Amino acid sequence: MATATKSSKGDTNPAAMHQAMMPWVLITEIYWMSYKLLERRFYHLGVSASQARVLAVLYFTKGPIKPSLVATLLFQETQSITGILHRIESRGWVKRLPDPNDRRAVGLELTDKGKEITAEIVKISEELYDDMFGSVLNASEKRQAET
């Protein structure tokens, strides 16, 4: 993983590259660990972490939202969330509504069933956050991380 870097003298220093990469490595490891832990905690709901992310975007938005905007907010291409949208729609968690301003477009909105399961997803996510960071961050650090 650590690629050697050249100093101004032309020699390589793999240890320096390794140290420079540590923040990135730690961030990505925490991300993947939390993602896998969420998957485990969502298992009884029959929801993947990817589906939960889409549901959460819909949960925290006001009114219908276009699929392209959901993709943008999740830093994904629209076509990459199409399958997720089909799966959560088939479970009755999301409904498509015609866009009053563009008859070719649709807006996505949670159904009552979708709001219910997403409230559980949010609760589980908050519990995982507390489990992972609650004992290691003081109150000031928690506020800073949340802003």
Buried (B, 14 or more C-beta within 10 A) or exposed (E): EEEEBEEEEEEEBEEEBBEEBEEEEEEEEEEEEBEEBBBEBBEEBEBBBBBBBBBBBBBEBEEBBBBEBBBEBBEBEBEEBEEBBEBBBEBEBBBBEEEEEEEEBBBBBBBEEBBEBBEBBBEBBEEBBEEBBEEEBEEEEBEEEEE
